Every structure is written in structure tokens, then in C-alpha cells.
Amino acid sequence: MKLFYLAVFAIFLAGCASVQVETTRNTARSIYIQGLLYEVDGDLDNALLQYTRSLEKNPQNSFIYGKIGKILLREKKYAEAEKIFLKAISIDKEEPGNYLNLGLTYYYTKSYEKAISYIEKGLKIKEFPSYRMILCDLYASIGKYEKAFESYAILIKEYPSNFLLYYNAGLLLVKLNREKEAEQYFLNAIKFQPVFFKSYLELGSLYEKQNRIEDAIQYYGRAMEISPEDPSGYERMIELYIKQGNWKEAENLLTKAIKKNLQSSMINQILGSISFENKKYFDAEIYYKRALMIKEEPSLWFNLGIIYDRMGNKKEMEKCMRRVIELDKNHHLALNYLGYSFLLEDKNIDEALKMIQKAVKLDPDNGAYLDSLGWAYYKKGNYKMAEKFLNMAKEKETDPEIFEHLGYLYYKKNDNIRAIYWWARAQEISPKKEISQMIEKAKLSIHKK
């Protein structure tokens, strides 16, 4: 997980040690130099061969082990590199480079705790800012924000005018809920680099959380001035205006964003939502498709699927919902939506049942899902299970559709009095001609008896 902006790999295997090859045998030194020349020329295979030969002459040279380890690391042979660095450390426990590069090996294999352990050991022997940055990233990756901040404090002491260090430290302080300190760090970042617009965005967010709305607007606006082609400032300002109910200003900014043709998924989502609310489904479709071209997210596919459903395009709706489930197999909204859609069309009933069962498992207290499951069992002819889940659903929600389903269930079971009762309950909330007709049919059945 990359949280920060400094290039932590600028030193990638450039080497930490300035140790010279120490050997009592000129042949070992000569072979090493040949290997070094190959490495400089980019011929890593021959470099590795010569370094290995040099070790045969002088097997206790930890520096050569380190050189071999770094080549293996560059070639992404992590298991071999690990063994070599461990061997180098066993020979010389005071050489920091082997600890640091072993930590880097674990970093690449995502063994973060081990990576932290060895980089910490190397930095205790000798400080290397580039590896300190890696350590910051590692701490942040596993949620140790306090430790990450402490490492940034060390770097800031060494480089007191580096604006990115202040910015990254500010992000950590926000995560630690130390907002007052974070504010000062972002202000320092601006002091040393006034045109880094992300500092203004983060300050705006801080002020927004503190309900300092005018200050938030000021800093978001400054971010937009500095980087007018980046959508971030527009996004945050629009969100702020919407939260404040200032629809006029939100609309003005949306208009400006459209004119600039900003590539923003969020802005297109907002425009799509507005179009959807105004029942302009074709416009909504365009905006959501644009949003998906910028960034594919399950929620976007889900909303686009609903748009197609409102347009009566069941085929495209199904495609969208299946894509949601493909991206997120536990997206219970899509599972229930698609499953219930199948039930309404009397198709894919077995698949619908499985989908809805999974949705209920993921959200067992959701009345709508319980209703869907009850209706799926009804469609399967399993009236006992249908009654169980429909009754559970009505305990969770007062929904006329649940009452309608109970009416149909009891009508199917020839319990017409109960059927009429539940249909009447549904009619009180949302009258339908179809249900009125069913009530009359149930009454006739009672009279015939």
C-alpha cells in the first residue's frame, strides 16, 4: 500500500556500504574486479559468475556475498537473495548494507514485519535516508502510523526544508487524529513549496472536518488555481457545497468542470445521479459510462445497471450486475437485485435462489433480502420455507411488497382469509388494481365454500 509521494526506490540496490574488498589473495581481488566490470556493463550473469568465483578464493568475504545478493535481488530471485544476505550477516554482523537489503528482499515478498526488523537493524548501525523512507512506507503499510511518523521526524531533522516530508508526516498525523499538528505540517509544506497543490487540498479537508467552511473553501480554491487541470479541487469543493446544500455553487462548479472536460469519475457520477433523479436516463447512462472509463468500480456498474433497468433494458442490466459480482463476489446489493429480477421474469430460478441465499448470508437482517428469499422459495414451490422467510421479512420492514407476497403465498395454500388480510395491508400502503382483483378472487373462493 503506497501512501506517500517520496521515491523510496531511488537507491534501489545502489549499495549502502563503501567497504573495499579485503583479501589476502590477489587472484580473488582480480576476479572480483572482473565481476565489477561486468556489472557496470550490465552483464549480470557474468558478474554473478565472477563474484561466485571470487568467493571460492575468499569464502569469508561478506561484502562479496552482499554484491551477489543485490544482483539476485535485481533479478527478483528473492529466495536465493534471502539466503545470501543471511550468510553475509552471519559472517559480519556490523555491515549495515546486508541487513538493509535483506529487509528490502522481505519488502518485495510482502513479509513486512521481517522487512521492518532487518531495516531497523541496519539503520541502527548506520543511517541511510533512502532506507529510512522505505521504513516509513512499511510502517504506514501495516498501520503503524505512530512509528511511521517518528521515522519522518528523523528525516525532517536531517532535511528541514523538504516539503514532501512535511506533507507525508501531515498525512500520518491526520490518521492519528492529531489534526492541530497536521495543520502545522501542511502549512510548513506550503512554506517550502507554495505550488504543491495537494497540501492545500489536505488543509481544506482538515478545515472542513472542523466546520471551518470558509477556510476550507479558500484552500480548495487555491488548489484549483495552482492545478486547474486536476479534478481533485473541483471534486472536494463540489462535495462540500452539496453537503452544505449550496446547490447553486455546486452547479456552477460542475458547469466549469464540464467545460474544462476534466477527467473525474466522481464528477461524472454526480452528474449521472442528478440526471437519474430527473429521470433523464439516457444522460445518466452517458455520465456513468464516462465515470467507468476513468475508474472501474463495482458501485458504478451497479448504478448503471439500475439505469438500464429503469430504461427497460433487462439484458444490459443483467450484464452490469454480473460485472459487479465479478468484481466483488460479496456485493450483496447486486446479488439480491439480479436474483430478484430473475424471479420477476420467472427465469433462472435456481441461480436466483443461490444469489439471494448468499445476499442473506452476507446481510441476514435485511428485510428486502429476506423477502426475496421467501419469494424465491415460493417460485420453487417450497411454501414452508417461503412462509418462514416472508414472515421474517415482515418483522424487519413494513413493506407492501412483502405483504403482497404473503397474500399470494396464503392464496396458494388455500388460506384465503389470511391472503385477503395481507393484501388489504398492502393496499393500505400502496393500492394496486392487480391486488384489488386478487382480493375479489379470494372472496369468491370463500363464498363458494
SULDASUL-V635786 format. One record per residue. N is the residue number from 0. RES is the residue in one small letter. PSI is psi as a letter, one per 40 degrees, with the letter a starting at -180 (NA if undefined). OMEGA is omega in whole degrees, 0 to 359 (none if undefined). D_LAST is the distance of its C-alpha to the last C-alpha in Angstrom with 1 decimal. Layout:
BEGIN
n->[N & N]
res->[RES & RES]
psi->[PSI & PSI]
omega->[OMEGA & OMEGA]
d_last->[D_LAST & D_LAST]
END
This chain:
BEGIN
n->[0 & 1 & 2 & 3 & 4 & 5 & 6 & 7 & 8 & 9 & 10 & 11 & 12 & 13 & 14 & 15 & 16 & 17 & 18 & 19 & 20 & 21 & 22 & 23 & 24 & 25 & 26 & 27 & 28 & 29 & 30 & 31 & 32 & 33 & 34 & 35 & 36 & 37 & 38 & 39 & 40 & 41 & 42 & 43 & 44 & 45 & 46 & 47 & 48 & 49 & 50 & 51 & 52 & 53 & 54 & 55 & 56 & 57 & 58 & 59 & 60 & 61 & 62 & 63 & 64 & 65 & 66 & 67 & 68 & 69 & 70 & 71 & 72 & 73 & 74 & 75 & 76 & 77 & 78 & 79 & 80 & 81 & 82 & 83 & 84 & 85 & 86 & 87 & 88 & 89 & 90 & 91 & 92 & 93 & 94 & 95 & 96 & 97 & 98 & 99 & 100 & 101 & 102 & 103 & 104 & 105 & 106 & 107 & 108 & 109 & 110 & 111 & 112 & 113 & 114 & 115 & 116 & 117 & 118 & 119 & 120 & 121 & 122 & 123 & 124 & 125 & 126 & 127 & 128 & 129 & 130 & 131 & 132 & 133 & 134 & 135 & 136 & 137 & 138 & 139 & 140 & 141 & 142 & 143 & 144 & 145 & 146 & 147 & 148 & 149 & 150 & 151 & 152 & 153 & 154 & 155 & 156 & 157 & 158 & 159 & 160 & 161 & 162 & 163 & 164 & 165 & 166 & 167 & 168 & 169 & 170 & 171 & 172 & 173 & 174 & 175 & 176 & 177 & 178 & 179 & 180 & 181 & 182 & 183 & 184 & 185 & 186 & 187 & 188 & 189 & 190 & 191 & 192 & 193 & 194 & 195 & 196 & 197 & 198 & 199 & 200 & 201 & 202 & 203 & 204 & 205 & 206 & 207 & 208 & 209 & 210 & 211 & 212 & 213 & 214 & 215 & 216 & 217 & 218 & 219 & 220 & 221 & 222 & 223 & 224 & 225 & 226 & 227 & 228 & 229 & 230 & 231 & 232 & 233 & 234 & 235 & 236 & 237 & 238 & 239 & 240 & 241 & 242 & 243 & 244 & 245 & 246 & 247 & 248 & 249 & 250 & 251 & 252 & 253 & 254 & 255 & 256 & 257 & 258 & 259 & 260 & 261 & 262 & 263 & 264 & 265 & 266 & 267 & 268 & 269 & 270 & 271 & 272 & 273 & 274 & 275 & 276 & 277 & 278 & 279 & 280 & 281 & 282 & 283 & 284 & 285 & 286 & 287 & 288 & 289 & 290 & 291 & 292 & 293 & 294 & 295 & 296 & 297 & 298 & 299 & 300 & 301 & 302 & 303 & 304 & 305 & 306 & 307 & 308 & 309 & 310 & 311 & 312 & 313 & 314 & 315 & 316 & 317 & 318 & 319 & 320 & 321 & 322 & 323 & 324 & 325 & 326 & 327 & 328 & 329 & 330 & 331 & 332 & 333 & 334 & 335 & 336 & 337 & 338 & 339 & 340 & 341 & 342 & 343 & 344 & 345 & 346 & 347 & 348 & 349 & 350 & 351 & 352 & 353 & 354 & 355 & 356 & 357 & 358 & 359 & 360 & 361 & 362 & 363 & 364 & 365 & 366 & 367 & 368 & 369 & 370 & 371 & 372 & 373 & 374 & 375 & 376 & 377 & 378 & 379 & 380 & 381 & 382 & 383 & 384 & 385 & 386 & 387 & 388 & 389 & 390 & 391 & 392 & 393 & 394 & 395 & 396 & 397 & 398 & 399 & 400 & 401 & 402 & 403 & 404 & 405 & 406 & 407 & 408 & 409 & 410 & 411 & 412 & 413 & 414 & 415 & 416 & 417 & 418 & 419 & 420 & 421 & 422 & 423 & 424 & 425 & 426 & 427 & 428 & 429 & 430 & 431 & 432 & 433 & 434 & 435 & 436 & 437 & 438 & 439 & 440 & 441 & 442 & 443 & 444 & 445 & 446 & 447 & 448]
res->[m & k & l & f & y & l & a & v & f & a & i & f & l & a & g & c & a & s & v & q & v & e & t & t & r & n & t & a & r & s & i & y & i & q & g & l & l & y & e & v & d & g & d & l & d & n & a & l & l & q & y & t & r & s & l & e & k & n & p & q & n & s & f & i & y & g & k & i & g & k & i & l & l & r & e & k & k & y & a & e & a & e & k & i & f & l & k & a & i & s & i & d & k & e & e & p & g & n & y & l & n & l & g & l & t & y & y & y & t & k & s & y & e & k & a & i & s & y & i & e & k & g & l & k & i & k & e & f & p & s & y & r & m & i & l & c & d & l & y & a & s & i & g & k & y & e & k & a & f & e & s & y & a & i & l & i & k & e & y & p & s & n & f & l & l & y & y & n & a & g & l & l & l & v & k & l & n & r & e & k & e & a & e & q & y & f & l & n & a & i & k & f & q & p & v & f & f & k & s & y & l & e & l & g & s & l & y & e & k & q & n & r & i & e & d & a & i & q & y & y & g & r & a & m & e & i & s & p & e & d & p & s & g & y & e & r & m & i & e & l & y & i & k & q & g & n & w & k & e & a & e & n & l & l & t & k & a & i & k & k & n & l & q & s & s & m & i & n & q & i & l & g & s & i & s & f & e & n & k & k & y & f & d & a & e & i & y & y & k & r & a & l & m & i & k & e & e & p & s & l & w & f & n & l & g & i & i & y & d & r & m & g & n & k & k & e & m & e & k & c & m & r & r & v & i & e & l & d & k & n & h & h & l & a & l & n & y & l & g & y & s & f & l & l & e & d & k & n & i & d & e & a & l & k & m & i & q & k & a & v & k & l & d & p & d & n & g & a & y & l & d & s & l & g & w & a & y & y & k & k & g & n & y & k & m & a & e & k & f & l & n & m & a & k & e & k & e & t & d & p & e & i & f & e & h & l & g & y & l & y & y & k & k & n & d & n & i & r & a & i & y & w & w & a & r & a & q & e & i & s & p & k & k & e & i & s & q & m & i & e & k & a & k & l & s & i & h & k & k]
psi->[h & h & e & i & e & i & h & e & e & d & e & h & f & e & i & d & i & e & h & i & h & h & i & e & h & d & d & d & d & d & d & d & d & d & d & d & d & d & d & d & e & e & g & d & d & d & d & d & d & d & d & d & d & d & d & d & d & g & e & f & h & d & d & d & d & d & d & d & d & d & d & d & d & d & e & f & g & d & d & d & d & d & d & d & d & d & d & d & d & d & d & h & e & e & h & d & d & d & d & d & d & d & d & d & d & d & d & d & e & f & g & d & d & d & d & d & d & d & d & d & d & d & d & d & d & h & h & h & d & d & d & d & d & d & d & d & d & d & d & d & d & e & e & g & d & d & d & d & d & d & d & d & d & d & d & d & d & d & g & e & e & h & d & d & d & d & d & d & d & d & d & d & d & d & d & e & f & g & d & d & d & d & d & d & d & d & d & d & d & d & d & e & g & e & e & g & d & d & d & d & d & d & d & d & d & d & d & d & d & e & f & g & d & d & d & d & d & d & d & d & d & d & d & d & d & d & g & e & e & h & e & d & d & d & d & d & d & d & d & d & d & d & d & e & e & g & d & d & d & d & d & d & d & d & d & d & d & d & d & e & f & h & g & h & d & d & d & d & d & d & d & d & d & d & d & d & d & e & f & g & d & d & d & d & d & d & d & d & d & d & d & d & d & d & h & h & i & d & d & d & d & d & d & d & d & d & d & d & d & d & e & e & g & d & d & d & d & d & d & d & d & d & d & d & d & d & d & g & e & f & g & d & d & d & d & d & d & d & d & d & d & d & d & d & e & f & i & f & d & d & d & d & d & d & d & d & d & d & d & d & d & d & g & e & e & h & d & d & d & d & d & d & d & d & d & d & d & d & d & e & e & g & d & d & d & d & d & d & d & d & d & d & d & d & d & d & i & g & h & d & d & d & d & d & d & d & d & d & d & d & d & d & e & f & g & d & d & d & d & d & d & d & d & d & d & d & d & d & d & g & h & i & d & d & d & d & d & d & d & d & d & d & d & d & d & d & d & d & NA]
omega->[180 & 182 & 193 & 194 & 179 & 182 & 185 & 183 & 181 & 183 & 190 & 175 & 177 & 177 & 181 & 188 & 175 & 183 & 177 & 179 & 179 & 179 & 179 & 183 & 180 & 181 & 178 & 179 & 181 & 179 & 178 & 181 & 176 & 178 & 180 & 179 & 177 & 182 & 178 & 179 & 179 & 179 & 188 & 180 & 180 & 177 & 179 & 179 & 181 & 178 & 179 & 177 & 179 & 178 & 178 & 178 & 183 & 190 & 181 & 181 & 184 & 181 & 180 & 175 & 179 & 178 & 178 & 180 & 181 & 176 & 178 & 178 & 178 & 179 & 178 & 175 & 193 & 181 & 179 & 180 & 180 & 181 & 182 & 180 & 177 & 177 & 179 & 180 & 179 & 179 & 183 & 183 & 182 & 179 & 186 & 187 & 182 & 174 & 184 & 181 & 173 & 175 & 179 & 176 & 179 & 177 & 181 & 179 & 176 & 171 & 194 & 180 & 177 & 179 & 179 & 182 & 184 & 177 & 176 & 180 & 180 & 182 & 175 & 179 & 180 & 182 & 174 & 184 & 182 & 177 & 174 & 177 & 177 & 179 & 176 & 181 & 179 & 179 & 181 & 182 & 182 & 174 & 177 & 188 & 179 & 179 & 178 & 179 & 179 & 178 & 176 & 178 & 177 & 180 & 180 & 177 & 180 & 182 & 189 & 180 & 179 & 187 & 182 & 177 & 178 & 181 & 181 & 178 & 177 & 178 & 179 & 180 & 175 & 179 & 179 & 181 & 176 & 192 & 181 & 177 & 180 & 179 & 182 & 180 & 177 & 177 & 176 & 178 & 178 & 180 & 183 & 176 & 186 & 184 & 175 & 192 & 182 & 177 & 179 & 179 & 182 & 175 & 177 & 179 & 178 & 182 & 178 & 178 & 181 & 181 & 173 & 193 & 181 & 178 & 179 & 179 & 180 & 184 & 173 & 179 & 179 & 177 & 179 & 178 & 183 & 183 & 187 & 181 & 177 & 185 & 189 & 180 & 178 & 182 & 184 & 180 & 179 & 178 & 180 & 180 & 179 & 178 & 181 & 183 & 180 & 187 & 181 & 180 & 178 & 180 & 178 & 180 & 177 & 179 & 178 & 180 & 179 & 181 & 179 & 182 & 181 & 180 & 183 & 177 & 184 & 180 & 177 & 176 & 180 & 179 & 178 & 180 & 179 & 179 & 180 & 180 & 179 & 179 & 174 & 191 & 180 & 176 & 180 & 178 & 181 & 182 & 180 & 176 & 176 & 179 & 180 & 178 & 180 & 182 & 181 & 179 & 179 & 182 & 179 & 177 & 180 & 180 & 177 & 177 & 178 & 178 & 179 & 179 & 178 & 178 & 180 & 180 & 185 & 181 & 180 & 176 & 180 & 179 & 181 & 182 & 177 & 177 & 176 & 183 & 177 & 180 & 182 & 185 & 179 & 179 & 188 & 177 & 181 & 179 & 180 & 184 & 182 & 180 & 181 & 177 & 177 & 180 & 180 & 180 & 182 & 176 & 178 & 187 & 181 & 179 & 179 & 180 & 181 & 180 & 184 & 176 & 179 & 178 & 179 & 178 & 181 & 181 & 190 & 181 & 182 & 183 & 180 & 180 & 179 & 176 & 179 & 181 & 177 & 180 & 177 & 177 & 176 & 180 & 179 & 182 & 178 & 189 & 178 & 179 & 178 & 180 & 180 & 186 & 177 & 176 & 175 & 181 & 183 & 175 & 182 & 186 & 172 & 188 & 181 & 181 & 176 & 180 & 177 & 181 & 177 & 177 & 179 & 180 & 182 & 174 & 179 & 180 & 180 & 175 & 190 & 179 & 177 & 180 & 180 & 180 & 184 & 176 & 178 & 177 & 179 & 182 & 178 & 183 & 185 & 184 & 177 & 179 & 181 & 182 & 176 & 179 & 180 & 178 & 179 & 178 & 180 & 178 & 179 & 179 & 180 & 182 & 181 & 180 & none]
d_last->[70.8 & 73.4 & 73.6 & 77.0 & 79.5 & 82.8 & 83.6 & 83.5 & 84.7 & 87.9 & 89.8 & 87.9 & 90.1 & 93.2 & 94.4 & 95.0 & 98.2 & 101.7 & 103.0 & 105.6 & 105.7 & 107.8 & 109.3 & 112.6 & 112.4 & 113.2 & 111.3 & 108.0 & 108.7 & 109.6 & 106.4 & 104.4 & 106.0 & 105.2 & 101.5 & 101.7 & 103.1 & 100.3 & 97.7 & 99.3 & 99.1 & 95.4 & 96.0 & 93.9 & 93.9 & 97.7 & 97.8 & 95.6 & 97.8 & 101.0 & 99.5 & 98.5 & 102.0 & 103.4 & 101.4 & 102.8 & 106.2 & 105.1 & 101.9 & 101.9 & 101.7 & 98.5 & 99.1 & 98.9 & 95.7 & 94.4 & 95.4 & 93.7 & 90.5 & 90.5 & 90.7 & 87.9 & 85.8 & 86.6 & 85.4 & 82.2 & 83.1 & 81.8 & 81.8 & 85.5 & 86.4 & 85.0 & 87.2 & 90.3 & 89.9 & 89.3 & 92.5 & 94.4 & 93.3 & 94.3 & 97.8 & 98.2 & 96.0 & 97.7 & 96.9 & 94.1 & 93.3 & 91.8 & 89.5 & 88.4 & 87.8 & 86.0 & 83.7 & 83.3 & 82.3 & 79.6 & 78.5 & 77.9 & 75.9 & 73.9 & 75.1 & 75.6 & 76.5 & 79.3 & 80.4 & 80.8 & 82.6 & 85.3 & 85.7 & 86.3 & 88.9 & 90.7 & 90.7 & 92.2 & 95.1 & 95.5 & 93.6 & 92.3 & 90.4 & 88.5 & 87.2 & 86.5 & 84.2 & 82.4 & 82.0 & 80.5 & 78.0 & 77.1 & 76.6 & 74.4 & 72.4 & 71.4 & 70.8 & 74.1 & 74.9 & 77.4 & 79.5 & 79.2 & 80.5 & 83.4 & 84.4 & 84.3 & 86.5 & 89.0 & 89.0 & 89.3 & 92.3 & 93.9 & 92.8 & 92.5 & 92.2 & 89.5 & 86.7 & 84.1 & 84.7 & 83.9 & 80.8 & 79.4 & 80.3 & 78.5 & 75.3 & 75.5 & 76.1 & 72.9 & 71.0 & 72.7 & 71.7 & 75.3 & 74.9 & 78.2 & 80.2 & 78.3 & 79.2 & 82.8 & 82.7 & 81.0 & 83.7 & 86.4 & 84.9 & 85.2 & 88.7 & 89.9 & 87.8 & 86.8 & 85.1 & 82.7 & 79.5 & 77.2 & 79.0 & 78.0 & 74.4 & 74.2 & 76.0 & 73.5 & 70.6 & 72.3 & 72.8 & 69.3 & 68.0 & 70.4 & 69.0 & 72.5 & 70.9 & 74.2 & 76.0 & 73.1 & 73.2 & 77.0 & 77.0 & 74.2 & 76.1 & 79.3 & 77.6 & 76.4 & 80.0 & 81.5 & 79.1 & 77.5 & 76.1 & 74.2 & 70.6 & 70.5 & 71.9 & 69.6 & 66.6 & 67.4 & 68.4 & 65.2 & 63.1 & 65.1 & 64.6 & 60.8 & 60.6 & 62.6 & 60.4 & 63.5 & 61.8 & 64.7 & 67.1 & 64.6 & 64.2 & 68.0 & 68.5 & 65.7 & 67.5 & 70.8 & 69.3 & 67.8 & 71.2 & 72.9 & 70.4 & 70.2 & 68.5 & 66.0 & 62.6 & 61.7 & 62.8 & 60.8 & 57.7 & 58.1 & 58.5 & 55.5 & 53.4 & 54.6 & 53.8 & 50.3 & 49.6 & 50.8 & 48.6 & 51.7 & 50.3 & 53.0 & 55.7 & 53.9 & 53.8 & 57.5 & 58.3 & 56.3 & 57.9 & 61.3 & 60.4 & 59.5 & 62.7 & 64.6 & 62.6 & 59.6 & 57.1 & 53.5 & 52.5 & 54.0 & 52.1 & 48.9 & 49.4 & 50.4 & 47.2 & 45.2 & 47.3 & 46.5 & 42.8 & 43.1 & 45.1 & 42.3 & 44.6 & 42.5 & 45.1 & 47.8 & 45.5 & 44.8 & 48.5 & 49.3 & 46.7 & 48.0 & 51.5 & 50.6 & 49.3 & 52.4 & 54.6 & 52.6 & 50.3 & 49.0 & 48.1 & 44.5 & 43.9 & 44.5 & 42.6 & 39.4 & 40.0 & 40.5 & 37.8 & 35.1 & 36.5 & 35.9 & 32.3 & 31.8 & 33.4 & 31.5 & 34.9 & 37.0 & 34.0 & 36.1 & 39.0 & 36.9 & 35.6 & 39.1 & 40.4 & 37.8 & 38.3 & 42.0 & 41.4 & 39.4 & 42.1 & 44.7 & 42.9 & 40.3 & 39.6 & 38.8 & 35.3 & 35.2 & 36.2 & 33.6 & 30.9 & 32.4 & 32.4 & 28.8 & 28.0 & 30.3 & 28.4 & 25.1 & 26.9 & 28.1 & 24.6 & 25.8 & 22.9 & 24.4 & 27.6 & 26.0 & 24.2 & 27.6 & 29.6 & 27.3 & 27.2 & 31.0 & 31.3 & 29.6 & 32.0 & 34.9 & 34.0 & 32.0 & 31.1 & 28.4 & 28.3 & 27.5 & 24.6 & 23.4 & 23.7 & 21.7 & 18.9 & 19.0 & 19.4 & 16.3 & 14.2 & 15.8 & 14.8 & 11.1 & 12.0 & 10.9 & 12.2 & 15.5 & 15.6 & 15.5 & 18.1 & 20.5 & 20.3 & 21.0 & 23.9 & 25.2 & 25.1 & 27.2 & 29.9 & 29.8 & 27.5 & 26.5 & 25.1 & 23.3 & 21.5 & 20.6 & 19.0 & 17.0 & 15.8 & 14.5 & 12.8 & 11.1 & 10.1 & 8.8 & 6.5 & 5.3 & 5.3 & 3.8 & 0.0]
END
